[in-house]
Amino acid sequence: MQISPQLFVQRGLNRGNFLDANLVGVVARLEARLGEGEDLVARASIPSLDFGDLENQLRFSATYRRPVWGDHALETQLAYRDRLFNGSLGFQDVRGVVGFNVFSPVRPLGDTGLNWRYQAGAQYLTAEQDDTGIITVGSLARVQTAVTVDRRVSLWRGEPLPATPDGGLRYTPQPLVPSLDAFWRVTGALAYYSNGDNQGSLTGTVGLAAELGNFSRPFLDYTRLNFSYSHGLVGGQSPFLFDRIVDREVLSAGIVQQVFGPVRFGWEQRWSLTAGRIIDATYTVEYQRRTYALAIRYSPQREIGEILIRLSDFNWRDPPPEVTDVETGLERGNP
């Protein structure tokens, strides 16, 4: 159980007053390992100590996960004012969620080199709608299923440097292996709503990912690149805004480049070719050493900045994001 205070500095700068109760908040997180593969995670946040508007301030979510049918996972969820990011539609609040999803493991598809997985679930949702041309809040039940087939192909592999302090371990805890991979993915998703609406999609993604250099020499000895293009065929339309598929064509590209010594700069963007604009971007500055790293990230679209400190050889996990991404109508936080 973790309880942490929050101080909203930008809010104080905008108001010119750092003594206001609206500048201080609280966030609490509970993680419980219940044995037999059962996990419970709950999170609550109140971004103000002014409780006069608690109904529109509190955010809460709880997820209980357990294995079923041997190798599947059942995840039940209860949430209030869950926050999601849906591409061109931006941030969306789901006022209430109660439901479940069943996730399959990733399985090989015979000897084809393909992998596949699926999920299915049902939820009762309260969220914003615009079916009448005016944004209102309504409640509906949703039944949703999805299947993904993907494959990754190695096009080239280089050789790592020896694991010495002046070689492959100069800036990283393990020697890097230069590589070039191609990947593709096809996802089919279908959702039915209790008002009779439905939304179906078939989305294909192709891309390349590369790591060049060994990150050992003082200058320009490391480059990581990624590029992908997604195109979706969509039938029907969700009555909600948070899971509506509007970005049918998306182009993604990113680069992380060593400039000198342990310093790297990163840039990643997603363009919606449907909307004709950038829908997400992240800029990163990293200071990477063999035993630790410091990174600063900023996303102008999400208005989120992060300072991350990582210690190598620890069982380290990045903190879970407070905002869930939605892609092809599916909450991306789901495995």
C-alpha positions in Angstrom: 0.0 0.0 0.0 1.5 3.3 -1.1 0.0 6.7 -0.3 1.8 9.8 -1.8 1.1 13.5 -1.8 0.9 15.4 -5.1 1.9 19.1 -5.6 0.5 20.8 -8.7 3.2 23.3 -9.4 1.9 24.6 -12.8 -1.5 25.2 -11.2 0.2 27.3 -8.5 2.2 29.3 -11.1 -1.0 30.0 -13.1 -2.8 31.2 -10.1 0.1 32.9 -8.4 -0.8 31.3 -5.1 0.9 28.3 -3.5 -1.3 28.3 -0.4 -4.5 27.1 -2.0 -5.9 23.7 -1.0 -6.4 23.0 -4.7 -2.7 22.7 -5.3 -2.3 19.6 -3.1 -3.6 16.1 -3.9 -3.3 12.5 -2.8 -2.7 9.3 -4.8 -3.0 5.8 -3.3 -2.1 2.4 -4.8 -2.7 -1.1 -3.5 -1.1 -4.2 -4.9 -1.9 -7.6 -3.4 -0.5 -11.0 -4.5 -3.1 -13.5 -3.3 -1.4 -16.7 -4.3 -2.3 -19.2 -7.0 -1.6 -16.6 -9.7 -4.3 -14.2 -8.3 -3.5 -10.4 -8.2 -5.4 -7.4 -7.0 -4.4 -3.9 -8.0 -6.3 -0.7 -7.0 -5.6 2.9 -7.5 -7.3 6.1 -6.3 -6.4 9.7 -6.8 -7.8 13.0 -5.6 -6.1 16.0 -7.3 -7.3 18.5 -4.6 -7.9 18.8 -0.9 -11.0 20.9 -1.6 -13.6 18.2 -1.2 -16.5 20.4 -2.3 -16.4 18.9 -5.8 -15.3 15.4 -4.9 -17.7 13.7 -7.4 -15.8 15.3 -10.3 -12.3 15.0 -8.7 -12.0 11.4 -7.5 -10.6 8.7 -9.9 -10.7 5.1 -8.8 -9.9 1.8 -10.5 -9.6 -1.8 -9.2 -8.6 -4.9 -11.2 -8.6 -8.5 -10.0 -6.8 -11.0 -12.2 -6.7 -14.8 -11.9 -5.9 -17.8 -14.1 -8.7 -19.7 -15.7 -8.9 -22.8 -18.0 -5.3 -23.5 -17.2 -3.4 -20.9 -19.3 -6.0 -18.2 -19.8 -6.5 -15.1 -17.5 -9.7 -13.6 -16.2 -9.6 -9.9 -15.4 -12.5 -8.2 -13.7 -12.5 -4.4 -13.5 -14.3 -1.7 -11.5 -13.5 1.9 -12.3 -14.9 5.4 -11.7 -13.8 8.2 -14.0 -11.2 6.1 -15.8 -9.0 8.2 -18.1 -8.3 7.1 -21.7 -6.5 8.6 -24.7 -8.1 7.8 -28.1 -5.9 9.3 -30.8 -7.6 12.2 -32.6 -10.4 12.3 -30.1 -7.9 13.0 -27.3 -8.6 12.4 -23.6 -11.9 10.7 -22.7 -13.3 10.0 -19.2 -15.3 6.8 -18.7 -17.6 7.7 -15.8 -18.1 4.1 -14.7 -16.9 0.7 -15.7 -17.8 -2.7 -14.3 -17.1 -5.9 -16.2 -14.6 -8.6 -17.2 -12.3 -9.8 -19.9 -10.8 -13.2 -20.7 -7.3 -13.2 -22.3 -5.7 -16.1 -24.0 -1.9 -16.7 -24.0 0.2 -16.1 -27.1 0.2 -19.3 -29.1 2.1 -20.4 -32.2 0.0 -21.1 -35.2 1.4 -24.4 -36.2 4.8 -24.3 -38.0 4.0 -21.1 -39.9 6.0 -18.8 -37.6 2.9 -16.9 -36.8 1.6 -16.2 -33.3 -2.0 -15.5 -32.3 -4.0 -14.5 -29.3 -7.6 -13.5 -28.5 -9.7 -11.8 -25.8 -13.4 -11.6 -25.1 -15.4 -9.8 -22.4 -18.4 -7.8 -21.4 -18.8 -4.5 -19.5 -21.4 -2.1 -18.3 -20.2 1.4 -19.2 -21.2 5.0 -18.4 -19.4 7.4 -20.7 -19.9 10.3 -23.1 -22.0 9.8 -26.3 -22.8 12.1 -29.2 -25.4 10.0 -31.1 -27.9 12.9 -31.0 -25.3 15.5 -32.2 -25.0 16.8 -28.6 -22.5 15.3 -26.2 -24.4 13.5 -23.3 -23.5 10.9 -20.7 -25.2 7.5 -21.1 -25.0 4.0 -19.9 -24.9 0.8 -22.1 -23.7 -2.7 -21.9 -20.9 -3.8 -24.3 -19.8 -7.3 -25.5 -16.4 -7.2 -27.2 -14.1 -9.8 -28.7 -10.8 -9.5 -30.6 -8.2 -11.7 -32.3 -4.6 -10.8 -33.2 -2.2 -12.6 -35.5 1.4 -11.4 -35.8 4.8 -12.3 -36.9 8.3 -10.8 -36.5 11.1 -11.7 -39.0 14.8 -11.2 -38.4 16.4 -9.6 -41.5 19.9 -9.1 -40.1 21.9 -9.7 -36.9 25.2 -8.2 -36.1 27.8 -9.2 -33.5 28.0 -7.8 -29.9 31.2 -6.5 -28.5 33.0 -8.4 -25.8 31.5 -8.0 -22.3 34.2 -5.8 -20.9 34.0 -2.3 -19.3 35.6 -0.7 -22.3 33.7 -2.8 -24.8 30.1 -4.0 -24.8 29.5 -2.9 -21.2 30.7 0.7 -21.5 27.2 2.3 -21.3 24.8 -0.7 -21.0 24.4 -3.6 -18.5 24.5 -6.1 -21.4 26.3 -5.9 -24.8 23.9 -4.8 -27.5 23.3 -6.9 -30.6 22.8 -4.8 -33.8 19.7 -6.0 -35.6 17.1 -5.3 -38.3 13.6 -6.8 -38.0 10.4 -6.6 -40.0 7.0 -7.2 -38.4 3.4 -7.3 -39.3 0.1 -7.7 -37.3 -3.5 -8.1 -38.1 -6.3 -7.5 -35.5 -9.9 -8.1 -35.9 -12.3 -6.7 -33.3 -16.0 -6.6 -32.9 -18.2 -4.9 -30.3 -22.0 -5.0 -29.7 -23.9 -2.5 -27.6 -27.2 -2.9 -25.8 -28.8 -0.1 -27.8 -28.3 -2.2 -31.0 -25.2 -0.4 -32.3 -22.1 -2.3 -33.3 -18.5 -1.5 -34.3 -16.2 -3.9 -36.2 -12.7 -3.4 -37.5 -10.0 -5.3 -39.3 -6.6 -3.5 -38.9 -3.3 -4.4 -40.5 0.1 -3.1 -39.4 3.5 -3.5 -41.1 6.8 -2.0 -39.9 10.5 -2.2 -39.4 12.6 -2.0 -36.2 16.4 -1.6 -36.1 19.2 -1.2 -33.6 22.5 0.0 -35.2 25.8 0.3 -33.4 27.1 -1.1 -30.1 26.8 2.0 -27.9 30.5 1.8 -27.0 32.3 4.5 -28.9 32.1 8.1 -27.7 30.1 9.5 -30.7 27.2 8.3 -32.8 27.6 4.6 -32.0 24.0 3.9 -31.3 20.8 4.4 -33.3 17.4 2.8 -32.7 14.7 3.2 -35.4 11.1 2.1 -35.7 8.6 2.7 -38.4 5.1 1.3 -38.9 2.0 1.9 -41.0 -1.5 0.8 -39.9 -4.7 0.7 -42.0 -8.1 -0.3 -40.8 -11.4 -1.3 -42.3 -14.2 -0.2 -40.0 -17.9 -1.1 -40.1 -20.5 0.5 -37.8 -19.7 3.0 -35.1 -19.5 3.0 -31.3 -22.1 5.1 -29.5 -19.3 6.1 -27.1 -16.4 8.5 -27.8 -13.7 6.7 -25.8 -13.6 3.5 -27.9 -14.8 4.9 -31.3 -12.4 4.2 -34.1 -11.7 7.4 -36.0 -8.0 7.1 -37.0 -8.2 4.5 -39.7 -4.7 5.2 -41.2 -1.8 5.8 -38.7 1.9 6.3 -39.5 4.3 5.9 -36.6 8.0 6.7 -36.6 10.7 7.1 -33.9 14.4 7.4 -33.4 16.8 7.2 -30.4 20.3 8.5 -31.2 23.5 8.6 -29.2 25.0 12.1 -29.5 28.1 11.8 -27.3 29.1 9.5 -24.5 26.1 8.3 -22.5 23.7 11.0 -23.8 20.9 9.9 -26.1 18.1 11.9 -27.6 14.8 10.3 -28.6 11.8 11.3 -30.7 8.6 9.4 -31.5 5.4 10.5 -33.3 2.2 9.1 -34.5 0.4 10.8 -37.4 -3.3 10.2 -38.2 -3.4 10.3 -42.0 -7.2 10.3 -41.6 -7.2 13.5 -39.6 -4.1 14.9 -41.3 -2.3 15.8 -38.1 0.0 14.5 -35.3 -2.0 12.7 -32.6 0.8 11.8 -30.2 4.4 12.6 -29.7 7.1 11.9 -27.1 10.5 13.6 -26.8 13.2 12.0 -24.6 16.7 12.9 -23.3 18.6 10.0 -21.7 21.8 9.7 -19.7 22.6 6.0 -19.8 25.4 4.3 -17.8 26.1 0.6 -17.2 24.6 0.6 -13.7 22.0 3.4 -13.8 20.2 5.7 -16.2 18.3 9.0 -16.0 15.6 9.9 -18.5 13.4 13.0 -19.1 10.3 12.6 -21.3 7.7 15.0 -22.5 4.6 14.7 -24.5 3.0 17.9 -25.7 -0.3 16.3 -26.9 -0.8 14.6 -23.5 0.8 17.5 -21.5 2.7 14.9 -19.5 6.3 15.1 -18.4 8.3 12.4 -16.6 11.7 12.1 -14.8 12.7 8.5 -14.6 15.7 7.0 -12.6 16.6 3.4 -13.4 19.0 1.2 -11.5 20.3 -1.8 -13.5 20.1 -5.4 -12.2 17.1 -4.6 -10.1 13.6 -6.1 -10.7 12.6 -2.7 -12.1 9.2 -1.8 -13.6 8.3 1.5 -15.0 5.3 3.0 -13.1 2.0 2.1 -14.8 0.6 5.0 -16.8 -2.3 6.9 -15.4 -3.8 7.1 -18.9 -4.9 4.1 -20.9 -4.4 4.2 -24.7 -7.2 3.0 -27.0 -6.2 1.4 -30.4 -8.7 -0.2 -32.8 -11.4 0.3 -30.2 -9.5 -1.8 -27.6 -8.0 -0.5 -24.4 -4.2 -1.0 -24.9 -3.5 -1.7 -21.3 -5.1 -5.1 -21.8 -2.6 -7.8 -22.8 
